[in-house]
Amino acid sequence: MMKLHKYHVCGLILFLLVFSALCVGQKTCENVTCGRVCRGEDLWEQKCINGECVDSRIIEKESEECGHIDPCKGVVCDDGCFGTDLWRMKCLEGKCVPDYILEKNSEQCGIPETPESPDTDHDGIPDSDDDCHNPGCTIVNEYGCPKDSDGDGLADCYDDCPEEAGEKANKGCPKQEMPGLIGWEGSIPVIDWRYADQYYGQYVIIEGTIVDTYNSGKACFLNFHKEWEKYFTAVIFAEDFNKFPANPEVYYLGKKVRIRGVVQEYQGKPEIIVEDPSQIAIID
């Protein structure tokens, strides 16, 4: 009987120890409240894991709460005439552009065209006098051809700097002096990693050699300087590990790379969040 009693006591003690351990594990997040944080211009929801708040899911890309500025906010576009046709306008990149036609040969836009002088590209020049068919572009010369006021090879309709000669890759504007500029990939500037902090909020390509890495299990950090806490870092979060080569902290170490994305500020230093291997190009 005494022996049986001892077994019961030992079993009860073991049960209490296991139950206590489980409760302690559950309570690590009991008093932790995780809210929302900004990663660059993106708004993220956080959740508690082992007593710490970590990023859980993205709530809104380019959120106004995180400083994103909508170029069309507050822009009101009135209906507009192209030739004698009335068009509904819409805002695109802060400018009012044609969306769809409301009424052909509208009285609001003047005398309706006659069959003898149609204006099929709606630039205000009758086809009989029009040397160019250019629908969607109404900044034309007397012959109906798109104007290029600054002579840079880009029509005024598509030139952000129509009075100042520039480059097509830069939307017709001159390229400004850019710190750390190495070159261009199309219209995207390639920047030396040491100048990454000059480009917060901009989509660029950062070039440099990965000299230090660390994988915490939650994120893999590709560092461009041994003093990683001060300098540019590329970050791959665990949810994207399966897209990358196994052990990315080993695979990319020592490689000269170009990393493309939006430069964000995190804890006082620049970083790019890498969600897909296509954002990293090994060049050496």
N, C-alpha and C positions, 0 to 999 in steps of 0.2 A: 504493500500500500504506500509506504514511504517512497519507494522507488518510482512508482507511478506519479506520485505527487511532484517529485523532482522534475519529471518529464514535462508535466503541465506547466510548471513555473518557468522552465527554460524556454518552452515554446512561446509562452506569453511575452517573455523578455525579448525574444527574437522578433516577434511580431511588432512590438512597440518600437524597436530600433529601426526596422524597415519603414514603418509608417511615419516615424519622425523624419527620416531621411527624405522620403517623398515629399512631405510637407515643406521641408526647408527648400527643396528644389523648386516647388511650386511658388514659394513666396518671394523668389528673387525678383520677380517683376510685379509683385503685389502693389507696391506703392510708387511704381514708376509710371509716369504719364508721358507718352510720346506724342508729339504734335506733328506739324508739317515744317519742312525746311526747304530752302532754295538751293539748288545746284545750278549755278549760273542763272539762266532765265527760266529753268524748269522747276516746277513745284513738286516735291516728293512727300509722300506719307511715310511716317516712320512707325516701327513696332518695337516692342521690347523683347530682347533675347538675352537670357542670362544676366538680367539686370541692366542692360545697356540698350539705348535707342539706336537702331540701325535703319537704313533706308529699306523700305518695303516695296513700294510701287510708285510709279510716276503718276501724279494726279493730272497735271496739265503742262504741256510743253509751251514754251514761250508765254509764261504767265505774267500778267500785269502785276500781280503780287510780288513777283521776283524782278521787276524792273523792265519787263519787255514793253516796248512802245509800239503800239499799232499805228503805222503811218496813215491809216485811213480813219482813225478815230476823230470824230468831229467834222469829217469832210462830207459835205452834202453835194451831190451831183445832180444838177438840173438836166432835163431832157435837152438834147441838142440837135441841130440841123446839120446834115451832111448833104450838100446839094439841096434838093427839095424834099428829102426824106427826113422824117422825124425819128430820132433814135433815143432809146433809154440808155442813160449813161450809168457807169458804176465806177467805184473807186478801186484802183489797183496801184499798190506801192505809193499811195498818197496823191495819185493823179486821177482825174476823171477821164475814162476811156469809153468808147462805144461798147454796149453790151448786146442789145438786140434792137431790131427795127420796130417802131411802134406804128408808123403810118407812112406809106409811100406817097409821094407827091402831096405832102401835107400843105394845107393853106397857111399853116403857121410858119412854114419855111419858104414862102414865096410863091411865085407863079409855077404851077405844075409843069413838068417837062412835056414837051410835045414828042410824038413818035419820031419827028425828024431830027431831034437833038437830045437823045438820052444821055445820061451820065451814069454809066454802069458801075464805075468805081467810087461814086459819091464824093468826088473831090472838088465839086463846084465847077469843073470844066466840062462842057459838053463833049461827048465822044468825037464829034466832028472836028474839034479843036484840040483834042487830048492826044499827046504823043506817048503817054505812058498809062498802062492799066495798073493802078496801085490801090486796091481796096484796103481800107483801114488807115491810110495815110492821107490826111487832108492839108498838110503843110506843103503846098506845091508852088511851082512857078507858073508863069503865064501859059506854058505849054502842057500843064498838067502833070509834070514830073516832080518827084520829091525834091525839096530844097535841101542843100547841104551848105548852110551859111558859112561854116568855118572851114570847109574844104578838106575835112579829115577822112572823107570816104564813108561817113555814116550819116544817113538822112536825118534831118532835124526831128522827124517823128520819133526816132529811136535814140536820139542823142541827148544825154542828160546835161551836156554842156554845149548847146548849139552855137554859142558865140565864141567858143574857145576850142581850138584844135586839140584833139586828144587821141586816145587809142581805142580801137573797137573792143578790145578785151576789158577795157575799163569804162564801158558804156559811153564812149566818146569824150571822156574827161581826161585831162593830163594826170599821169600817175604822180602822187605826192611823195615827198621824201619819207621813206619808211625805215625806222631804226631796225638794224639787224637783217635787212632784206638780202636774201641770197639770190632769189630769182622768182620765176613765176611758173606755175603749172596751169596753163590756160589763163583764167582770170583770178586764180587763187595764189596769193603771195606765199613764198617759201621763206620762213624766218629762222634765223639761228636761235637755238634753244635758250641762249642766255638773255634774249630780248623778249621772251614769251610774256613777261609781265606788262609789256607795252601794248598788248592786244586783247585785253579782257573783253569778253562779249563778242569777239570777232571770229569768223570761220577762217582759219589759216592752216598752213602746213608747217609743222615744227620739225627742224632737222637737227640731229645730233647723235651721239653714241651713248647707248645704255651702259652705264658703268657699275650699276648697283641695282639689285632687285630684292623684293621680299614678298612672300605669299603668306598671308595670315590665315588663309582658309576662307575668309570672307571677301578678300580682295587681293589682287596681285598688283604690286607697285613697281613700275619700271622707271628707275631714277636716272637722271642725267648728271648727277653730281653726288659724291659721297655724303656731303652734307645735305641730304634729301629734304630735310625739314625747312630749308631756305630756298630751294630751287625747283625748277619745273619737273613735274612728274606726270606720267601717263598711268591711268588707273583702269584695271579690268575687274569688274565685280564678279562674285562667284556665280551669279545667275547666268553669266555669259561664258563661263569657263569651257563648256562643252563645244563652243564654236571654234576655239583656239587649239593650237597644238598642245599636247600633253605637257604639263609643267612649263607654262609660259615663262616663269621666272628663270628657267634654265635656257629655254629655247631662244629668248631674245637677248640674254646677257652678252655684252661685248659686241653687239651688232650696231652698225651705223644705220639709222632708220629715218624715215619721214613719217610723222604721225599727223593725221588731219582731223580736224574737229573744232569745236568752239572752245576757246580758252576761258576757263573759269577760275575764279579766285576761291581758294579754300584754305582757311587758317592762315591767311596772309601770304600765300604763295600761289603761283599759277599751276593749273593742271588741265588735262584733257581726259574726259571719260571715254574709254574705248569700248564700244559695244559690239564691234564686228572686226574680224581680221583684215577686212579691206581698208580699214583706217590706218593700218601699219604697213609701210613698204620698206623692205630691207634693201638698202642700196650698197652695202659693203659688209 
